[in-house]
Amino acid sequence: MKTKIGLLVALLFAVVFSVNAQGQRRTVEERVKSAMEKLEPLKLDKDQLTKTEAIFTDTYKEQQKAMEEMRNSGSFDRDAMMAARKKSAEARDEKLKKVFTDEQYKKFKDEIEATMQPQRGGGNGGGRN
């Protein structure tokens, strides 16, 4: 009986640990890989792939640096963070316009970009109590 309880506790611990690990921040490389996978429908050629990967790498590194600076400062200004992300996305988009065809860029903005935003889990359906 003790063995069964011990195994059950170990299994429960493993499940909880696994779920928490999935919620960890992703590295720049993981984010770039995910972005590049989502861009597959654009059918980018080799040159476009190389340039696009560099653009996303630079963008994500910039975002990570800004977030680390904000955390290290001891204050978290949500509005400042959102403004910095918007500025970063605009700079990324200007670079992508030079790499993508007009059709590819339109498809990126209309269909793909929204899927690249981090998804937040809502404990109470998005409402605040």
Legacy VTK file of the C-alpha trace (Angstrom):
# vtk DataFile Version 3.0
C-alpha trace
ASCII
DATASET POLYDATA
POINTS 129 float
0.000 0.000 0.000
2.810 2.401 0.910
4.481 1.629 -2.395
1.334 2.509 -4.340
0.928 5.791 -2.474
4.604 6.588 -3.017
4.283 5.920 -6.747
1.124 8.006 -6.934
2.832 10.930 -5.194
5.874 10.611 -7.493
3.630 10.546 -10.564
1.688 13.567 -9.353
4.946 15.433 -8.707
6.201 14.564 -12.210
2.990 15.812 -13.824
3.036 19.087 -11.879
6.728 19.625 -12.678
6.123 18.933 -16.368
3.204 21.378 -16.564
5.233 24.096 -14.831
8.219 23.525 -17.114
6.004 24.181 -20.135
5.189 27.635 -18.770
8.834 28.720 -18.585
10.135 31.534 -20.760
11.447 30.391 -24.077
14.918 31.259 -25.273
15.515 33.539 -28.243
16.467 30.491 -30.308
13.239 28.683 -29.392
11.169 31.745 -30.264
12.952 32.155 -33.622
12.450 28.473 -34.448
8.747 28.754 -33.621
8.406 31.924 -35.721
10.147 30.348 -38.695
7.849 27.312 -38.510
4.814 29.597 -38.582
6.200 31.364 -41.649
6.329 28.160 -43.735
3.063 29.001 -45.593
4.852 32.036 -47.090
7.127 29.687 -49.057
10.215 31.834 -48.524
13.280 31.155 -50.664
16.665 30.441 -49.095
17.792 34.092 -49.122
14.504 35.240 -47.591
14.746 32.529 -44.922
18.236 33.633 -43.916
17.302 37.312 -43.746
14.022 36.648 -41.957
15.693 34.466 -39.333
18.227 37.248 -38.676
15.431 39.822 -38.349
13.505 37.728 -35.825
16.682 36.894 -33.896
17.541 40.589 -33.588
13.969 41.483 -32.633
13.692 38.820 -29.944
17.126 39.663 -28.513
16.105 43.317 -28.325
12.851 42.403 -26.574
14.649 40.105 -24.145
17.198 42.802 -23.311
14.464 45.382 -22.681
12.563 42.959 -20.443
15.699 42.105 -18.447
16.470 45.798 -17.987
12.938 46.387 -16.747
13.135 43.462 -14.316
16.559 44.566 -13.046
15.347 48.117 -12.449
12.892 46.774 -9.887
9.865 48.339 -11.526
7.486 46.935 -14.065
5.804 49.568 -16.171
3.333 47.695 -18.354
2.694 50.712 -20.586
6.414 51.230 -21.177
6.824 47.538 -21.970
3.936 47.615 -24.432
5.305 50.761 -26.099
8.740 49.154 -26.440
7.225 45.997 -27.959
5.189 48.053 -30.406
8.271 50.008 -31.470
10.224 46.755 -31.838
7.440 45.194 -33.946
7.292 48.262 -36.181
11.051 48.110 -36.768
10.759 44.369 -37.494
7.939 44.999 -39.945
9.926 47.646 -41.829
12.749 45.137 -42.274
10.361 42.349 -43.301
8.781 44.588 -45.962
12.191 44.719 -47.646
12.538 40.915 -47.601
9.008 39.692 -48.347
7.041 40.223 -51.517
3.917 42.375 -51.114
1.782 39.226 -51.155
3.945 37.482 -48.540
3.908 40.529 -46.269
0.121 40.858 -46.539
-0.318 37.176 -45.674
2.098 37.591 -42.728
0.150 40.568 -41.336
-3.310 39.127 -42.017
-2.850 35.474 -41.087
0.430 34.710 -39.325
1.400 37.603 -37.067
-1.493 37.073 -34.631
-0.419 33.455 -34.070
3.031 34.637 -32.973
1.782 36.535 -29.919
2.368 34.843 -26.569
-0.799 33.162 -25.366
-1.814 33.918 -21.816
-3.852 31.464 -19.814
-6.891 32.996 -18.179
-7.805 31.693 -14.763
-11.163 33.459 -14.711
-11.970 33.952 -18.352
-10.127 37.237 -18.637
-12.281 39.068 -16.095
-10.784 40.688 -13.044
-12.305 40.459 -9.636
LINES 1 130
129 0 1 2 3 4 5 6 7 8 9 10 11 12 13 14 15 16 17 18 19 20 21 22 23 24 25 26 27 28 29 30 31 32 33 34 35 36 37 38 39 40 41 42 43 44 45 46 47 48 49 50 51 52 53 54 55 56 57 58 59 60 61 62 63 64 65 66 67 68 69 70 71 72 73 74 75 76 77 78 79 80 81 82 83 84 85 86 87 88 89 90 91 92 93 94 95 96 97 98 99 100 101 102 103 104 105 106 107 108 109 110 111 112 113 114 115 116 117 118 119 120 121 122 123 124 125 126 127 128
